[in-house]
Amino acid sequence: MTNPTQSLDLPDATSVMSVEMEQFNEGVSVGPVTLADNTDIEMVLSALSGAKKTLRKSVNDTPTQKNYLIIRLILEDEMRRLFLYSKGGSYYIEVPYAGVYKSNRSASVEIYKIYNSNGNIQENIKDVQDRKSKDDVFSTLNEESAGDNNENKNILSKEEIIQLVESIDPYQLKPTMSPKERYDLRTEIYSKIPEDKIHNFSYAIQSSALQLYGIVCDDRYIELIDKNHPRWDAYDKNNLFGVGTVLSGVEQYVNYKPLQEDIDAVKKLCNEGLEERNILKIIDANRILQDLSRHLISVPYRGEGEEKVDYGDIHNLYFKATKTLEGAHNFLSDNNIPANNND
């Protein structure tokens, strides 16, 4: 269901003449460090290795983050630049115009240990703080220095996240459209899909909904508020069950703009939710797919004379989350960042 993940391409340690590292906080350099020792160079390359390419694009000379570490690999005939930073509790290595790669916390810690142990970093920090307010830069460099302090502003606690999720009662919400209106809409949408692809489209929506439901159902989402929970590592490996890839395979048949926007939103939420380990985004993606699966694909109406079809429990759950059925997404994850741990 998914393509093999591309790893970050790095030169052999023997071809690297030196490594230059330079931390930027709020756009101001903390100070450069040059590594010429073979052991240090090998340790940096080892820490960088294993990063996996994400779906994010790199379209600038430098990242849009305000805080990052530049790593310059000096080879005989060229210089390669990599940018290390964190976002939403996840760690990334960006290669300008080539791609963004998912790293991990231990790699970031190792690289910053090397950076901090070389050169007079504390003196450089003081020089920076003389030019800018201490409120605008990190006061110290430690293993969290790759992070963006601005991301801490809207962090929710575990209790706040649970309260936010439970504030929506999907067993009390009802679709705005009647069963017949949804049946007619599905008929219109299906009329523009090749007949031999209708099953593929329906199955993609329903199977993807089932996969995401299994991630968050029965309060399982509470475990994933902790970004270090091992289930996140498993989802990294299987690319969240390949939901984005499955939906990409059928969206070409959709010729109804609100439904196109719903599918695009689910793919974006899954991608960002996985990269940021943001459980609210996974929950939002699930809410959209549940509504499409339970109230459009399996609409409780089969034609004239059948005003209501008894599907048992399948239609009892509704989130009012789709543009297709409600005209708006109503995301829980808007302007909210899940907490980094169980505190």
ZIPE-V169930 format. One record per residue. RES is the residue in three letters. PSI is psi in radians with two decimals (NA if undefined). OMEGA is omega in whole degrees, 0 to 359 (999 if undefined). Layout:
RES/PSI/OMEGA
RES/PSI/OMEGA
This chain:
MET/-0.38/182
THR/2.69/177
ASN/2.68/177
PRO/2.37/182
THR/2.34/180
GLN/2.37/177
SER/2.74/178
LEU/2.21/180
ASP/2.13/182
LEU/2.59/177
PRO/2.82/175
ASP/2.51/184
ALA/-0.57/182
THR/-0.35/181
SER/-0.10/180
VAL/2.05/182
MET/-0.65/177
SER/2.91/177
VAL/2.23/176
GLU/2.31/180
MET/2.42/182
GLU/2.12/180
GLN/2.38/174
PHE/2.21/176
ASN/2.11/183
GLU/0.64/177
GLY/0.05/181
VAL/2.32/182
SER/2.28/174
VAL/-0.51/178
GLY/2.46/180
PRO/2.68/175
VAL/2.39/178
THR/2.26/179
LEU/2.14/178
ALA/-0.23/181
ASP/2.30/183
ASN/-0.65/180
THR/-0.77/178
ASP/-0.75/181
ILE/-0.77/179
GLU/-0.66/180
MET/-0.69/178
VAL/-0.83/181
LEU/-0.64/179
SER/-0.72/180
ALA/-0.58/180
LEU/-0.49/186
SER/2.67/178
GLY/-0.18/177
ALA/2.41/185
LYS/2.45/183
LYS/2.41/178
THR/-3.13/177
LEU/-0.09/179
ARG/2.58/179
LYS/2.61/172
SER/2.02/186
VAL/0.24/181
ASN/2.85/177
ASP/-0.58/178
THR/2.76/180
PRO/2.83/176
THR/-0.17/176
GLN/2.62/179
LYS/-0.35/182
ASN/2.13/181
TYR/2.84/176
LEU/2.15/175
ILE/2.32/174
ILE/2.01/180
ARG/2.07/178
LEU/1.97/183
ILE/1.94/177
LEU/3.08/184
GLU/-0.71/186
ASP/0.00/183
GLU/2.95/174
MET/2.28/178
ARG/2.35/180
ARG/2.35/175
LEU/2.55/181
PHE/2.18/180
LEU/2.24/178
TYR/2.97/177
SER/2.69/178
LYS/2.21/178
GLY/0.51/179
GLY/-0.01/177
SER/2.81/187
TYR/2.39/186
TYR/2.66/172
ILE/2.07/182
GLU/2.27/175
VAL/1.98/187
PRO/2.21/176
TYR/0.03/180
ALA/-0.68/180
GLY/2.99/177
VAL/2.27/186
TYR/2.44/179
LYS/2.14/178
SER/-2.65/178
ASN/2.94/185
ARG/-0.72/183
SER/-0.65/178
ALA/-0.74/179
SER/-0.76/179
VAL/-0.79/182
GLU/-0.76/181
ILE/-0.72/180
TYR/-0.49/174
LYS/-0.75/179
ILE/-0.76/181
TYR/-0.81/184
ASN/-0.47/184
SER/-0.07/180
ASN/2.25/178
GLY/2.97/182
ASN/1.27/186
ILE/-0.74/184
GLN/-0.63/178
GLU/-0.67/178
ASN/-0.68/179
ILE/-0.74/180
LYS/-0.71/178
ASP/-0.73/180
VAL/-0.74/183
GLN/-0.41/174
ASP/-0.48/182
ARG/-0.44/181
LYS/2.71/178
SER/2.58/178
LYS/-0.36/178
ASP/-0.29/185
ASP/-0.19/181
VAL/2.86/175
PHE/2.48/180
SER/-0.45/178
THR/2.83/173
LEU/2.08/175
ASN/-2.87/186
GLU/-0.23/179
GLU/0.12/186
SER/-0.37/179
ALA/-0.17/184
GLY/2.87/178
ASP/2.00/183
ASN/-0.49/181
ASN/-0.36/182
GLU/-0.19/182
ASN/-0.13/190
LYS/-0.71/185
ASN/0.51/181
ILE/2.30/179
LEU/2.57/175
SER/2.93/177
LYS/-0.78/181
GLU/-0.68/180
GLU/-0.66/178
ILE/-0.79/179
ILE/-0.75/179
GLN/-0.69/180
LEU/-0.80/180
VAL/-0.74/183
GLU/-0.16/177
SER/-0.33/177
ILE/2.09/179
ASP/1.69/184
PRO/-0.18/179
TYR/-0.09/177
GLN/-0.40/181
LEU/2.52/180
LYS/2.58/178
PRO/2.50/175
THR/-0.67/181
MET/2.53/177
SER/2.84/177
PRO/-0.70/180
LYS/-0.70/179
GLU/-0.68/178
ARG/-0.65/176
TYR/-0.78/180
ASP/-0.66/178
LEU/-0.77/178
ARG/-0.71/178
THR/-0.74/178
GLU/-0.80/181
ILE/-0.78/181
TYR/-0.49/181
SER/-0.34/182
LYS/0.06/177
ILE/2.32/177
PRO/2.38/187
GLU/-0.64/182
ASP/-0.02/179
LYS/-0.08/182
ILE/-0.75/179
HIS/-0.75/180
ASN/-0.76/181
PHE/-0.88/181
SER/-0.76/182
TYR/-0.65/180
ALA/-0.76/179
ILE/-0.84/185
GLN/-0.71/180
SER/-0.64/178
SER/-0.69/177
ALA/-0.71/180
LEU/-0.71/180
GLN/-0.82/182
LEU/-0.62/178
TYR/-0.69/179
GLY/-0.43/180
ILE/-0.65/190
VAL/-0.16/188
CYS/2.85/176
ASP/0.69/178
ASP/0.30/177
ARG/-0.40/179
TYR/-0.47/183
ILE/-0.65/177
GLU/-0.61/187
LEU/0.03/169
ILE/-0.54/174
ASP/1.94/184
LYS/-0.19/178
ASN/0.08/180
HIS/2.38/185
PRO/-0.36/177
ARG/-0.55/177
TRP/-0.71/179
ASP/-0.70/179
ALA/-0.69/179
TYR/-0.54/174
ASP/-0.76/184
LYS/-0.66/181
ASN/0.21/178
ASN/0.81/179
LEU/0.87/179
PHE/0.31/177
GLY/0.41/183
VAL/-0.79/180
GLY/-0.69/180
THR/-0.73/179
VAL/-0.80/181
LEU/-0.60/177
SER/-0.49/182
GLY/-0.28/182
VAL/-0.19/185
GLU/-0.36/179
GLN/-0.34/181
TYR/-0.13/184
VAL/2.21/180
ASN/0.65/179
TYR/1.96/192
LYS/-0.84/180
PRO/-0.66/179
LEU/-0.65/175
GLN/-0.74/181
GLU/-0.59/176
ASP/-0.78/180
ILE/-0.75/178
ASP/-0.71/180
ALA/-0.74/180
VAL/-0.79/180
LYS/-0.77/180
LYS/-0.76/180
LEU/-0.71/179
CYS/-0.77/181
ASN/-0.90/181
GLU/-0.66/180
GLY/-0.69/179
LEU/-0.78/182
GLU/-0.69/183
GLU/-0.13/188
ARG/0.84/183
ASN/1.73/186
ILE/-0.49/179
LEU/-0.58/179
LYS/-0.62/176
ILE/-0.70/178
ILE/-0.74/178
ASP/-0.73/178
ALA/-0.72/178
ASN/-0.72/181
ARG/-0.73/179
ILE/-0.85/183
LEU/-0.61/177
GLN/-0.76/179
ASP/-0.74/179
LEU/-0.74/183
SER/-0.78/187
ARG/-0.40/189
HIS/0.01/173
LEU/-1.00/179
ILE/-0.77/179
SER/0.92/182
VAL/2.39/184
PRO/1.02/181
TYR/2.40/184
ARG/0.10/180
GLY/3.14/182
GLU/2.39/180
GLY/-0.13/179
GLU/1.31/184
GLU/-0.46/178
LYS/2.25/177
VAL/2.30/182
ASP/1.85/177
TYR/0.29/182
GLY/-2.20/187
ASP/-0.08/193
ILE/-0.52/184
HIS/0.19/182
ASN/-0.27/185
LEU/2.16/180
TYR/2.44/187
PHE/-0.16/186
LYS/0.85/190
ALA/-0.11/187
THR/2.61/171
LYS/-0.52/181
THR/-0.77/186
LEU/-0.42/185
GLU/-0.19/178
GLY/-0.03/179
ALA/2.73/184
HIS/-0.66/178
ASN/1.03/184
PHE/2.42/169
LEU/-0.55/188
SER/-0.10/179
ASP/2.15/176
ASN/0.39/178
ASN/2.37/180
ILE/2.11/179
PRO/2.66/180
ALA/2.80/183
ASN/-0.27/184
ASN/-2.86/184
ASN/0.07/183
ASP/NA/999
